[in-house]
Amino acid sequence: MKRLQITLVRSLIGRTESQRATVQSLGLRKIRQTVTREDSPVVRGMIAKINHMVECKEIDA
């Protein structure tokens, strides 16, 4: 099963409420914080919405 390693690299200052909610729903709070999530279409959609604020890597679990 593939997993995604998601890291927040940009600030939430000046972002829309929907972008802030998306970051929070992924479990990210601080810059440079990293979370691991299952690779699913839902998570991919969230990443696509905020792709300018995060870095994403695929890892094998």
Phi and psi restraints in degrees (range 20) as a CNS / XPLOR table:
assign (resid 1 and name C) (resid 2 and name N)
       (resid 2 and name CA) (resid 2 and name C) 1.0 -85.7 20.0 2
assign (resid 2 and name N) (resid 2 and name CA)
       (resid 2 and name C) (resid 3 and name N) 1.0 147.8 20.0 2
assign (resid 2 and name C) (resid 3 and name N)
       (resid 3 and name CA) (resid 3 and name C) 1.0 -128.4 20.0 2
assign (resid 3 and name N) (resid 3 and name CA)
       (resid 3 and name C) (resid 4 and name N) 1.0 159.1 20.0 2
assign (resid 3 and name C) (resid 4 and name N)
       (resid 4 and name CA) (resid 4 and name C) 1.0 -116.2 20.0 2
assign (resid 4 and name N) (resid 4 and name CA)
       (resid 4 and name C) (resid 5 and name N) 1.0 133.4 20.0 2
assign (resid 4 and name C) (resid 5 and name N)
       (resid 5 and name CA) (resid 5 and name C) 1.0 -102.1 20.0 2
assign (resid 5 and name N) (resid 5 and name CA)
       (resid 5 and name C) (resid 6 and name N) 1.0 115.3 20.0 2
assign (resid 5 and name C) (resid 6 and name N)
       (resid 6 and name CA) (resid 6 and name C) 1.0 -114.2 20.0 2
assign (resid 6 and name N) (resid 6 and name CA)
       (resid 6 and name C) (resid 7 and name N) 1.0 128.1 20.0 2
assign (resid 6 and name C) (resid 7 and name N)
       (resid 7 and name CA) (resid 7 and name C) 1.0 -124.0 20.0 2
assign (resid 7 and name N) (resid 7 and name CA)
       (resid 7 and name C) (resid 8 and name N) 1.0 131.1 20.0 2
assign (resid 7 and name C) (resid 8 and name N)
       (resid 8 and name CA) (resid 8 and name C) 1.0 -80.5 20.0 2
assign (resid 8 and name N) (resid 8 and name CA)
       (resid 8 and name C) (resid 9 and name N) 1.0 122.3 20.0 2
assign (resid 8 and name C) (resid 9 and name N)
       (resid 9 and name CA) (resid 9 and name C) 1.0 -118.5 20.0 2
assign (resid 9 and name N) (resid 9 and name CA)
       (resid 9 and name C) (resid 10 and name N) 1.0 -9.7 20.0 2
assign (resid 9 and name C) (resid 10 and name N)
       (resid 10 and name CA) (resid 10 and name C) 1.0 -124.0 20.0 2
assign (resid 10 and name N) (resid 10 and name CA)
       (resid 10 and name C) (resid 11 and name N) 1.0 153.8 20.0 2
assign (resid 10 and name C) (resid 11 and name N)
       (resid 11 and name CA) (resid 11 and name C) 1.0 -72.1 20.0 2
assign (resid 11 and name N) (resid 11 and name CA)
       (resid 11 and name C) (resid 12 and name N) 1.0 156.3 20.0 2
assign (resid 11 and name C) (resid 12 and name N)
       (resid 12 and name CA) (resid 12 and name C) 1.0 -88.2 20.0 2
assign (resid 12 and name N) (resid 12 and name CA)
       (resid 12 and name C) (resid 13 and name N) 1.0 -4.2 20.0 2
assign (resid 12 and name C) (resid 13 and name N)
       (resid 13 and name CA) (resid 13 and name C) 1.0 -65.2 20.0 2
assign (resid 13 and name N) (resid 13 and name CA)
       (resid 13 and name C) (resid 14 and name N) 1.0 129.0 20.0 2
assign (resid 13 and name C) (resid 14 and name N)
       (resid 14 and name CA) (resid 14 and name C) 1.0 82.8 20.0 2
assign (resid 14 and name N) (resid 14 and name CA)
       (resid 14 and name C) (resid 15 and name N) 1.0 6.1 20.0 2
assign (resid 14 and name C) (resid 15 and name N)
       (resid 15 and name CA) (resid 15 and name C) 1.0 -91.7 20.0 2
assign (resid 15 and name N) (resid 15 and name CA)
       (resid 15 and name C) (resid 16 and name N) 1.0 160.1 20.0 2
assign (resid 15 and name C) (resid 16 and name N)
       (resid 16 and name CA) (resid 16 and name C) 1.0 -72.9 20.0 2
assign (resid 16 and name N) (resid 16 and name CA)
       (resid 16 and name C) (resid 17 and name N) 1.0 162.4 20.0 2
assign (resid 16 and name C) (resid 17 and name N)
       (resid 17 and name CA) (resid 17 and name C) 1.0 -63.0 20.0 2
assign (resid 17 and name N) (resid 17 and name CA)
       (resid 17 and name C) (resid 18 and name N) 1.0 -36.0 20.0 2
assign (resid 17 and name C) (resid 18 and name N)
       (resid 18 and name CA) (resid 18 and name C) 1.0 -67.7 20.0 2
assign (resid 18 and name N) (resid 18 and name CA)
       (resid 18 and name C) (resid 19 and name N) 1.0 -35.8 20.0 2
assign (resid 18 and name C) (resid 19 and name N)
       (resid 19 and name CA) (resid 19 and name C) 1.0 -68.8 20.0 2
assign (resid 19 and name N) (resid 19 and name CA)
       (resid 19 and name C) (resid 20 and name N) 1.0 -40.0 20.0 2
assign (resid 19 and name C) (resid 20 and name N)
       (resid 20 and name CA) (resid 20 and name C) 1.0 -62.9 20.0 2
assign (resid 20 and name N) (resid 20 and name CA)
       (resid 20 and name C) (resid 21 and name N) 1.0 -41.0 20.0 2
assign (resid 20 and name C) (resid 21 and name N)
       (resid 21 and name CA) (resid 21 and name C) 1.0 -66.3 20.0 2
assign (resid 21 and name N) (resid 21 and name CA)
       (resid 21 and name C) (resid 22 and name N) 1.0 -36.5 20.0 2
assign (resid 21 and name C) (resid 22 and name N)
       (resid 22 and name CA) (resid 22 and name C) 1.0 -65.8 20.0 2
assign (resid 22 and name N) (resid 22 and name CA)
       (resid 22 and name C) (resid 23 and name N) 1.0 -43.7 20.0 2
assign (resid 22 and name C) (resid 23 and name N)
       (resid 23 and name CA) (resid 23 and name C) 1.0 -61.4 20.0 2
assign (resid 23 and name N) (resid 23 and name CA)
       (resid 23 and name C) (resid 24 and name N) 1.0 -43.7 20.0 2
assign (resid 23 and name C) (resid 24 and name N)
       (resid 24 and name CA) (resid 24 and name C) 1.0 -65.4 20.0 2
assign (resid 24 and name N) (resid 24 and name CA)
       (resid 24 and name C) (resid 25 and name N) 1.0 -39.1 20.0 2
assign (resid 24 and name C) (resid 25 and name N)
       (resid 25 and name CA) (resid 25 and name C) 1.0 -68.9 20.0 2
assign (resid 25 and name N) (resid 25 and name CA)
       (resid 25 and name C) (resid 26 and name N) 1.0 -24.5 20.0 2
assign (resid 25 and name C) (resid 26 and name N)
       (resid 26 and name CA) (resid 26 and name C) 1.0 -77.2 20.0 2
assign (resid 26 and name N) (resid 26 and name CA)
       (resid 26 and name C) (resid 27 and name N) 1.0 -13.8 20.0 2
assign (resid 26 and name C) (resid 27 and name N)
       (resid 27 and name CA) (resid 27 and name C) 1.0 94.6 20.0 2
assign (resid 27 and name N) (resid 27 and name CA)
       (resid 27 and name C) (resid 28 and name N) 1.0 16.7 20.0 2
assign (resid 27 and name C) (resid 28 and name N)
       (resid 28 and name CA) (resid 28 and name C) 1.0 -96.8 20.0 2
assign (resid 28 and name N) (resid 28 and name CA)
       (resid 28 and name C) (resid 29 and name N) 1.0 137.9 20.0 2
assign (resid 28 and name C) (resid 29 and name N)
       (resid 29 and name CA) (resid 29 and name C) 1.0 -126.9 20.0 2
assign (resid 29 and name N) (resid 29 and name CA)
       (resid 29 and name C) (resid 30 and name N) 1.0 -40.0 20.0 2
assign (resid 29 and name C) (resid 30 and name N)
       (resid 30 and name CA) (resid 30 and name C) 1.0 -119.7 20.0 2
assign (resid 30 and name N) (resid 30 and name CA)
       (resid 30 and name C) (resid 31 and name N) 1.0 156.7 20.0 2
assign (resid 30 and name C) (resid 31 and name N)
       (resid 31 and name CA) (resid 31 and name C) 1.0 -65.2 20.0 2
assign (resid 31 and name N) (resid 31 and name CA)
       (resid 31 and name C) (resid 32 and name N) 1.0 140.6 20.0 2
assign (resid 31 and name C) (resid 32 and name N)
       (resid 32 and name CA) (resid 32 and name C) 1.0 73.8 20.0 2
assign (resid 32 and name N) (resid 32 and name CA)
       (resid 32 and name C) (resid 33 and name N) 1.0 6.2 20.0 2
assign (resid 32 and name C) (resid 33 and name N)
       (resid 33 and name CA) (resid 33 and name C) 1.0 -77.8 20.0 2
assign (resid 33 and name N) (resid 33 and name CA)
       (resid 33 and name C) (resid 34 and name N) 1.0 140.4 20.0 2
assign (resid 33 and name C) (resid 34 and name N)
       (resid 34 and name CA) (resid 34 and name C) 1.0 -120.9 20.0 2
assign (resid 34 and name N) (resid 34 and name CA)
       (resid 34 and name C) (resid 35 and name N) 1.0 137.5 20.0 2
assign (resid 34 and name C) (resid 35 and name N)
       (resid 35 and name CA) (resid 35 and name C) 1.0 -128.2 20.0 2
assign (resid 35 and name N) (resid 35 and name CA)
       (resid 35 and name C) (resid 36 and name N) 1.0 157.5 20.0 2
assign (resid 35 and name C) (resid 36 and name N)
       (resid 36 and name CA) (resid 36 and name C) 1.0 -118.0 20.0 2
assign (resid 36 and name N) (resid 36 and name CA)
       (resid 36 and name C) (resid 37 and name N) 1.0 129.0 20.0 2
assign (resid 36 and name C) (resid 37 and name N)
       (resid 37 and name CA) (resid 37 and name C) 1.0 -130.9 20.0 2
assign (resid 37 and name N) (resid 37 and name CA)
       (resid 37 and name C) (resid 38 and name N) 1.0 153.9 20.0 2
assign (resid 37 and name C) (resid 38 and name N)
       (resid 38 and name CA) (resid 38 and name C) 1.0 -64.7 20.0 2
assign (resid 38 and name N) (resid 38 and name CA)
       (resid 38 and name C) (resid 39 and name N) 1.0 144.7 20.0 2
assign (resid 38 and name C) (resid 39 and name N)
       (resid 39 and name CA) (resid 39 and name C) 1.0 -79.1 20.0 2
assign (resid 39 and name N) (resid 39 and name CA)
       (resid 39 and name C) (resid 40 and name N) 1.0 110.3 20.0 2
assign (resid 39 and name C) (resid 40 and name N)
       (resid 40 and name CA) (resid 40 and name C) 1.0 -143.2 20.0 2
assign (resid 40 and name N) (resid 40 and name CA)
       (resid 40 and name C) (resid 41 and name N) 1.0 161.6 20.0 2
assign (resid 40 and name C) (resid 41 and name N)
       (resid 41 and name CA) (resid 41 and name C) 1.0 -60.0 20.0 2
assign (resid 41 and name N) (resid 41 and name CA)
       (resid 41 and name C) (resid 42 and name N) 1.0 -32.7 20.0 2
assign (resid 41 and name C) (resid 42 and name N)
       (resid 42 and name CA) (resid 42 and name C) 1.0 -64.6 20.0 2
assign (resid 42 and name N) (resid 42 and name CA)
       (resid 42 and name C) (resid 43 and name N) 1.0 -47.8 20.0 2
assign (resid 42 and name C) (resid 43 and name N)
       (resid 43 and name CA) (resid 43 and name C) 1.0 -67.2 20.0 2
assign (resid 43 and name N) (resid 43 and name CA)
       (resid 43 and name C) (resid 44 and name N) 1.0 -39.6 20.0 2
assign (resid 43 and name C) (resid 44 and name N)
       (resid 44 and name CA) (resid 44 and name C) 1.0 -61.1 20.0 2
assign (resid 44 and name N) (resid 44 and name CA)
       (resid 44 and name C) (resid 45 and name N) 1.0 -37.9 20.0 2
assign (resid 44 and name C) (resid 45 and name N)
       (resid 45 and name CA) (resid 45 and name C) 1.0 -65.6 20.0 2
assign (resid 45 and name N) (resid 45 and name CA)
       (resid 45 and name C) (resid 46 and name N) 1.0 -40.3 20.0 2
assign (resid 45 and name C) (resid 46 and name N)
       (resid 46 and name CA) (resid 46 and name C) 1.0 -63.9 20.0 2
assign (resid 46 and name N) (resid 46 and name CA)
       (resid 46 and name C) (resid 47 and name N) 1.0 -41.8 20.0 2
assign (resid 46 and name C) (resid 47 and name N)
       (resid 47 and name CA) (resid 47 and name C) 1.0 -65.6 20.0 2
assign (resid 47 and name N) (resid 47 and name CA)
       (resid 47 and name C) (resid 48 and name N) 1.0 -39.3 20.0 2
assign (resid 47 and name C) (resid 48 and name N)
       (resid 48 and name CA) (resid 48 and name C) 1.0 -62.6 20.0 2
assign (resid 48 and name N) (resid 48 and name CA)
       (resid 48 and name C) (resid 49 and name N) 1.0 -33.1 20.0 2
assign (resid 48 and name C) (resid 49 and name N)
       (resid 49 and name CA) (resid 49 and name C) 1.0 -70.3 20.0 2
assign (resid 49 and name N) (resid 49 and name CA)
       (resid 49 and name C) (resid 50 and name N) 1.0 -31.1 20.0 2
assign (resid 49 and name C) (resid 50 and name N)
       (resid 50 and name CA) (resid 50 and name C) 1.0 -124.2 20.0 2
assign (resid 50 and name N) (resid 50 and name CA)
       (resid 50 and name C) (resid 51 and name N) 1.0 32.9 20.0 2
assign (resid 50 and name C) (resid 51 and name N)
       (resid 51 and name CA) (resid 51 and name C) 1.0 -63.8 20.0 2
assign (resid 51 and name N) (resid 51 and name CA)
       (resid 51 and name C) (resid 52 and name N) 1.0 -20.4 20.0 2
assign (resid 51 and name C) (resid 52 and name N)
       (resid 52 and name CA) (resid 52 and name C) 1.0 -79.1 20.0 2
assign (resid 52 and name N) (resid 52 and name CA)
       (resid 52 and name C) (resid 53 and name N) 1.0 -7.3 20.0 2
assign (resid 52 and name C) (resid 53 and name N)
       (resid 53 and name CA) (resid 53 and name C) 1.0 -113.3 20.0 2
assign (resid 53 and name N) (resid 53 and name CA)
       (resid 53 and name C) (resid 54 and name N) 1.0 -11.2 20.0 2
assign (resid 53 and name C) (resid 54 and name N)
       (resid 54 and name CA) (resid 54 and name C) 1.0 -129.2 20.0 2
assign (resid 54 and name N) (resid 54 and name CA)
       (resid 54 and name C) (resid 55 and name N) 1.0 159.5 20.0 2
assign (resid 54 and name C) (resid 55 and name N)
       (resid 55 and name CA) (resid 55 and name C) 1.0 -114.8 20.0 2
assign (resid 55 and name N) (resid 55 and name CA)
       (resid 55 and name C) (resid 56 and name N) 1.0 141.1 20.0 2
assign (resid 55 and name C) (resid 56 and name N)
       (resid 56 and name CA) (resid 56 and name C) 1.0 -132.8 20.0 2
assign (resid 56 and name N) (resid 56 and name CA)
       (resid 56 and name C) (resid 57 and name N) 1.0 135.0 20.0 2
assign (resid 56 and name C) (resid 57 and name N)
       (resid 57 and name CA) (resid 57 and name C) 1.0 -130.0 20.0 2
assign (resid 57 and name N) (resid 57 and name CA)
       (resid 57 and name C) (resid 58 and name N) 1.0 142.2 20.0 2
assign (resid 57 and name C) (resid 58 and name N)
       (resid 58 and name CA) (resid 58 and name C) 1.0 -88.2 20.0 2
assign (resid 58 and name N) (resid 58 and name CA)
       (resid 58 and name C) (resid 59 and name N) 1.0 134.3 20.0 2
assign (resid 58 and name C) (resid 59 and name N)
       (resid 59 and name CA) (resid 59 and name C) 1.0 -128.9 20.0 2
assign (resid 59 and name N) (resid 59 and name CA)
       (resid 59 and name C) (resid 60 and name N) 1.0 149.8 20.0 2
assign (resid 59 and name C) (resid 60 and name N)
       (resid 60 and name CA) (resid 60 and name C) 1.0 -89.9 20.0 2
assign (resid 60 and name N) (resid 60 and name CA)
       (resid 60 and name C) (resid 61 and name N) 1.0 133.5 20.0 2
